[in-house]
């Protein structure tokens, strides 16, 4: 799989995020990477990042952390 960069930083997906994507039936890597690039980005706390993509059917939320030269994706959720 190719490396993904966002804001000039490499994206790393934790094992927990992959497990949650599979558990919540969110296709990886297609759907996840479609959300990362054009999705709405909100920063919270000191290093937290939250991507949201809202569609007619549902919404998908990706939570990550910005740690210097990497962005770590920690979990993937499905909203209402």
C-alpha positions as CSV (number, residue, x, y, z in Angstrom):
1,X,0.0,0.0,0.0
2,X,1.2,3.5,-0.8
3,X,2.1,6.0,1.9
4,X,-0.5,8.7,2.5
5,X,0.6,12.3,3.3
6,X,-1.7,15.1,4.7
7,X,-0.5,18.6,5.6
8,X,3.0,17.4,4.6
9,X,2.9,14.7,7.3
10,X,2.8,10.9,6.9
11,X,-0.4,9.2,8.0
12,X,-0.1,6.1,10.3
13,X,-3.1,4.0,11.1
14,X,-3.1,2.2,14.5
15,X,-4.2,-1.4,14.7
16,X,-7.2,-0.3,16.9
17,X,-8.5,2.0,14.1
18,X,-8.3,-0.8,11.5
19,X,-10.2,-3.1,13.9
20,X,-12.9,-0.5,14.5
21,X,-13.3,0.1,10.8
22,X,-13.8,-3.6,10.2
23,X,-16.2,-3.9,13.2
24,X,-18.3,-1.0,11.9
25,X,-18.2,-2.2,8.3
26,X,-16.3,0.9,7.0
27,X,-14.3,-0.2,3.9
28,X,-10.6,0.3,4.4
29,X,-8.6,1.8,2.7
30,X,-11.0,3.2,0.1
31,X,-13.6,4.9,2.3
32,X,-11.1,5.9,5.0
33,X,-8.8,7.7,2.6
34,X,-11.8,9.4,0.8
35,X,-12.7,10.9,4.2
36,X,-9.1,12.0,5.1
37,X,-8.5,14.2,2.0
38,X,-11.7,16.3,1.5
39,X,-13.3,15.8,4.9
40,X,-13.9,18.5,7.4
41,X,-10.9,18.8,9.8
42,X,-11.3,20.1,13.3
43,X,-8.5,20.4,15.8
44,X,-9.1,19.9,19.5
45,X,-7.0,20.1,22.6
46,X,-3.2,20.3,22.0
47,X,-2.6,17.7,19.3
48,X,-6.0,16.1,18.5
49,X,-7.5,16.1,15.0
50,X,-11.0,15.0,14.0
51,X,-12.2,14.4,10.5
52,X,-15.9,14.2,9.7
53,X,-17.7,13.2,6.5
54,X,-21.5,13.6,6.6
55,X,-23.6,11.9,3.9
56,X,-27.3,11.2,3.4
57,X,-27.0,7.7,4.9
58,X,-24.6,8.3,7.8
59,X,-21.6,10.1,9.0
60,X,-18.1,8.8,9.6
61,X,-15.7,10.3,12.2
62,X,-11.9,9.7,12.3
63,X,-10.0,10.7,15.4
64,X,-6.2,11.2,15.2
65,X,-3.3,12.9,16.9
66,X,-0.7,15.2,15.3
67,X,2.8,14.3,16.7
68,X,5.4,16.2,14.9
69,X,6.2,14.6,11.6
70,X,3.4,12.0,11.8
71,X,-0.4,12.0,12.1
72,X,-1.6,8.9,13.9
73,X,-5.2,7.7,13.3
74,X,-6.4,6.3,16.5
75,X,-10.0,5.3,15.9
76,X,-12.8,5.3,13.4
77,X,-16.5,5.8,14.4
78,X,-19.8,5.8,12.7
79,X,-22.2,8.6,13.6
80,X,-26.0,9.0,13.1
